């Protein structure tokens, strides 16, 4: 049974308005973070739970607190950032949209390409989001083959040829790719760190839509296979090329898509706390009160100009875990609520004086 002081605290102090709440255990440990557009109702509903995860959590909780937010979008951003920062035990995972996936470059001695639907603060790089339609796994596999990156499990021991080792002889590749030449076999000391990193750079350049070199190499392989009358092999390579062409077209399309995620998004707030959110390449970077005078508009314009200044590396498409999670949140938010898109304008339009949602110019 939940301790009644907590229920009393919620009943007497919480308001039915958007916000983020935290259930706290012994020593202030965060057990769970959630958001709601009606904080008070949501929190009181926990005390009616008699079994299951919510009931267990409330029984364990020693306190509950909350922050008010002006609107649901703000609450969603705050919830996501808190969950990523604290990883509360009752938030098994942040609610995520499984329709999207990313290509991750792992942070390992011999990095791999991996298709993922979750992003972490693990120092890895992420490319995406891609529509998760099953083809991504094949595309990642084909790109690994085409660039010569390993695709074996993370725990595979790696021994580069330039590593100083007392017992280094006699190692054999741990899978057939080492023998067929589609992997330089860093598991068997058959390539140096520099050789492997050269292949990694090849894959990165492709993922950043800067170089089609892996496709050009496949083209050469097809020509050579056909000349040697190895038609079956040539057909396999052609299939691979088709998948990589599709991946390339997504990757080159990203540049435009990310520019479309430069937005000044106006959101009506609770009790008139209307805000604008400056969303830069899919990441909510800043928010400020909706300007209601020409002086406030000038100040808002200064903030817009500052946030949307070009930054080196902007266009390479590489994201860290936090950036990837925030881009995904923004994409999912607008895809699920297409009408909200009408409240958002490109920064240039905002600076040109457009009043969001009306097509008018600010006076
Ligand atoms: S050859 Fe070795 S490094 Fe390459 S994929 Fe196979 S097990 Fe991994």
Boltz pocket constraint, residues with backbone or C-beta under 6 A from the ligand:
constraints:
  - pocket:
      binder: B
      contacts: [[A, 149], [A, 150], [A, 151], [A, 152], [A, 156], [A, 173], [A, 174], [A, 175], [A, 176], [A, 177], [A, 178], [A, 179], [A, 183], [A, 184], [A, 185], [A, 186], [A, 187], [A, 188]]
      max_distance: 6.0
